Every structure is written in C-alpha cells, then in structure tokens.
Amino acid sequence: MSVGQGYLRFGVPSLDHLNIKYHATALTPVPGERGAYRLRIAPDANVFRAAEEYGHEPLVARAEPNYFLSIDRPPVTPDAVRTELPSAPSDTVRIPR
C-alpha cells in the first residue's frame, strides 16, 4: 500500500480506481476488530454508495459505513422546549414553535 497523488494505492486496479473516485486518503486498523480497517474517504462522498462499491470487490470481505454521529450545533437545552399542559381533560397540549 502506498499513497500517490493524494490517494491510496493498493496495486489492485479496481480498488485503486475506487480510491481515486472516493478520494481515499488513509487506511487504519479498527481497534479490537481483527482484520478490520477504516478507510478515510472524502467528507462529501456518498458513504453508502462507496460501501456498496467496495463491498462488491472480491478482496473486500465486508464494507459498511462507520456510523459515527457528528452534531454541528449545540444540544437543545431543557429551557428551549416548553409545553403547556392541559388544565382540563378536554384541553389539548400546545407546543409553541
């Protein structure tokens, strides 16, 4: 494995083609998972399509997205959500926007 022109090269034409297509830049072992590796691709790449395409490669046993959640905004504080509880059984709950 080597890095050439900013992307990974395995010396396997079909995998090298996918590495170029998805701008793969790093391959790192997954801790605690023998034989499993994490492939870093471009941030704007379609990870589901990439996983599907890599998964069709004969040398790849399994490819799946890394479900790592990233939140770009601060969490909602309890004070940010207010509700009006019904005062009588016939009332409805109103949640102001």
NORVENDA-V435679 format. One line per field, one symbol per residue. phi: phi as a letter, one per 40 degrees, with the letter a starting at -180 (. if undefined). psi: psi as a letter, one per 20 degrees, with the letter a starting at -180 (. if undefined). burial: # if it has 9 or more other C-alpha atoms within 8 Angstrom, else .. Layout:
BEGIN
phi->???
psi->???
burial->???
END
This chain:
BEGIN
phi->.abbfgbcbbgbdcccccccdbfcbabbccdgbcgbbbbcbdcccccccccccccccccbcabacccbcbbcbccccdccbbbbcccbdccbcbbcb
psi->prppkjrqpijoghhhghhggjlpiqoqqppinpjqqppprqhjqohggghgghhiphiogqpqqomopppjqqqpqhiipqqoqqiqhirqppoq.
burial->..#...####....##.###.#####..##.......##.#........######.#..#..#......................#...........
END
